[in-house]
Amino acid sequence: MPSVMGLLKERERAARQRVEALQAELREAEAVLERRVVALAELAEALAADTVVEEPVRPESVPAPVKEPVAGSVVPHWREGVTAGVLAPEYRRLLAVLEGEPGREGVRAKDLAARLGLELVPAKIEGVRVRAKRLVARGWLAEQRPGLFTLRHPTR
C-alpha cells in the first residue's frame, strides 16, 4: 500500500507537469496571436497601397496581462533575479516578518503566527508552518534546524 506522502508527492508532480504543459500552450497561443496581428497589419497595408496613407498601419501591441498573485497561487521556485513580488500576499507577509529578524538563528511557526497577528490556535500556527515549509521547498527560506525558519535569499 503506497504511503500518503508518496501519493501527495505524485499528485504534486502531476500538477507541476500540468502547469508546465499549460504554460507551453500559452506561449504557443501568444506566438500564434502575434503572427495573426502582424498578418492583419500586412494585409491592411497591402490593401491601402492604392490609396495615400500618411502613416503606415501598425498593429496594436497586445499587452501581456500582469496578474497579481492571489491567495492559493502556486509558489514559484526561487531563482536569481526573482523578487517576493511573484508570491501571493500571505507568503510576502511571511517573508517580510523574517526580514525583520536579522541575525537570529530562526523563527518558529508559532512566533511567525504571532508576528503576523494571527490567533495562536493550532490551526493558524499549522497554516503558517505549512506555508513556511512550502517556501523552504521552493528555495525562498532555509530551515537550519527543524522548525526554525530563516531567509535564504534577499527578497527585495
C-alpha positions as CSV (number, residue, x, y, z in Angstrom):
1,M,0.0,0.0,0.0
2,P,1.6,3.3,-1.0
3,S,2.3,5.9,1.6
4,V,0.2,9.1,1.9
5,M,3.4,11.2,1.4
6,G,4.1,9.2,-1.7
7,L,0.6,9.8,-3.0
8,L,0.8,13.5,-2.3
9,K,4.2,13.8,-4.0
10,E,2.8,12.0,-7.0
11,R,-0.1,14.4,-7.2
12,E,2.2,17.4,-6.8
13,R,4.4,16.0,-9.7
14,A,1.3,15.6,-11.9
15,A,0.1,19.1,-11.1
16,R,3.5,20.5,-11.8
17,Q,3.5,18.7,-15.2
18,R,0.1,20.1,-16.0
19,V,1.2,23.7,-15.1
20,E,4.2,23.3,-17.4
21,A,2.1,22.0,-20.2
22,L,-0.4,24.8,-19.8
23,Q,2.5,27.4,-19.8
24,A,3.9,25.9,-23.0
25,E,0.4,26.0,-24.6
26,L,0.0,29.7,-23.5
27,R,3.4,30.6,-25.1
28,E,2.3,28.8,-28.3
29,A,-1.0,30.7,-28.3
30,E,0.7,34.0,-27.8
31,A,3.0,33.3,-30.7
32,V,0.0,32.5,-32.9
33,L,-1.7,35.7,-31.8
34,E,1.4,37.7,-32.6
35,R,1.7,36.2,-36.1
36,R,-2.0,37.0,-36.8
37,V,-1.7,40.6,-35.6
38,V,1.3,41.0,-38.0
39,A,-0.6,39.3,-40.8
40,L,-3.6,41.6,-40.3
41,A,-1.3,44.7,-40.4
42,E,0.4,43.5,-43.6
43,L,-2.9,42.9,-45.2
44,A,-4.3,46.3,-44.2
45,E,-1.1,47.9,-45.6
46,A,-1.3,46.0,-48.9
47,L,-5.0,46.9,-49.4
48,A,-4.3,50.5,-48.6
49,A,-1.3,50.7,-51.1
50,D,-3.6,52.1,-53.8
51,T,-4.7,55.0,-51.5
52,V,-2.5,57.6,-50.0
53,V,-1.8,56.7,-46.4
54,E,0.1,59.3,-44.4
55,E,1.1,56.8,-41.6
56,P,1.7,53.1,-42.1
57,V,-0.8,50.9,-40.3
58,R,0.9,49.3,-37.3
59,P,-0.5,46.5,-35.3
60,E,-1.6,47.5,-31.8
61,S,0.6,45.9,-29.3
62,V,-1.2,43.4,-27.2
63,P,-0.2,44.0,-23.6
64,A,0.6,40.9,-21.7
65,P,-1.8,40.8,-18.7
66,V,0.1,41.4,-15.5
67,K,-1.5,39.3,-12.9
68,E,-1.1,39.9,-9.2
69,P,-0.5,36.7,-7.3
70,V,-3.6,35.8,-5.3
71,A,-4.2,33.6,-2.3
72,G,-3.9,29.9,-3.4
73,S,-1.4,30.7,-6.2
74,V,1.4,28.3,-6.9
75,V,4.6,29.2,-5.2
76,P,7.3,29.5,-7.8
77,H,10.8,28.2,-7.2
78,W,13.3,30.9,-6.2
79,R,15.9,31.8,-8.8
80,E,18.3,34.7,-9.3
81,G,16.6,38.0,-10.0
82,V,13.2,36.9,-8.7
83,T,11.6,39.1,-6.1
84,A,9.0,38.4,-3.5
85,G,6.5,40.3,-5.7
86,V,5.8,37.0,-7.5
87,L,4.4,35.5,-4.4
88,A,0.9,35.6,-3.1
89,P,0.3,38.2,-0.3
90,E,0.3,35.7,2.6
91,Y,3.8,34.5,1.5
92,R,5.1,38.0,1.1
93,R,3.9,38.9,4.6
94,L,5.7,35.8,6.0
95,L,8.9,36.9,4.2
96,A,8.5,40.5,5.5
97,V,8.3,39.2,9.1
98,L,11.5,37.2,8.6
99,E,13.3,40.2,7.0
100,G,12.7,42.0,10.3
101,E,14.6,39.2,12.2
102,P,18.2,39.7,11.0
103,G,20.9,37.8,12.9
104,R,18.6,35.3,14.6
105,E,19.1,31.6,14.1
106,G,15.5,31.2,13.1
107,V,11.9,31.8,13.9
108,R,9.3,29.2,14.9
109,A,5.9,28.9,13.2
110,K,4.2,30.0,16.4
111,D,6.3,33.1,16.6
112,L,5.7,33.8,13.0
113,A,1.9,33.5,13.5
114,A,2.1,35.9,16.4
115,R,4.1,38.5,14.4
116,L,1.5,38.1,11.6
117,G,-1.2,39.0,14.1
118,L,-2.9,35.6,13.8
119,E,-4.8,34.0,16.6
120,L,-2.5,31.5,18.3
121,V,-4.6,28.4,17.8
122,P,-3.2,25.1,16.4
123,A,-4.9,25.6,13.0
124,K,-3.4,29.0,12.4
125,I,0.0,28.0,13.6
126,E,0.0,24.9,11.4
127,G,-1.1,27.0,8.4
128,V,1.9,29.3,8.9
129,R,4.2,26.2,9.3
130,V,2.8,24.7,6.0
131,R,3.5,28.0,4.1
132,A,7.0,28.3,5.6
133,K,7.7,24.6,4.7
134,R,6.5,25.3,1.1
135,L,8.8,28.3,0.9
136,V,11.7,26.1,2.1
137,A,10.9,23.5,-0.5
138,R,10.8,26.2,-3.2
139,G,14.2,27.8,-2.1
140,W,12.9,31.0,-0.6
141,L,13.5,30.1,3.1
142,A,16.0,27.9,4.9
143,E,15.3,25.6,7.8
144,Q,18.7,25.2,9.5
145,R,17.2,23.2,12.3
146,P,13.7,21.6,12.3
147,G,11.1,24.2,12.8
148,L,13.4,27.3,12.7
149,F,12.9,29.3,9.6
150,T,15.2,32.0,8.2
151,L,15.5,33.9,4.9
152,R,17.7,32.1,2.4
153,H,18.0,35.0,-0.2
154,P,17.3,38.7,-0.1
155,T,13.7,39.3,-1.2
156,R,13.9,42.8,-2.5
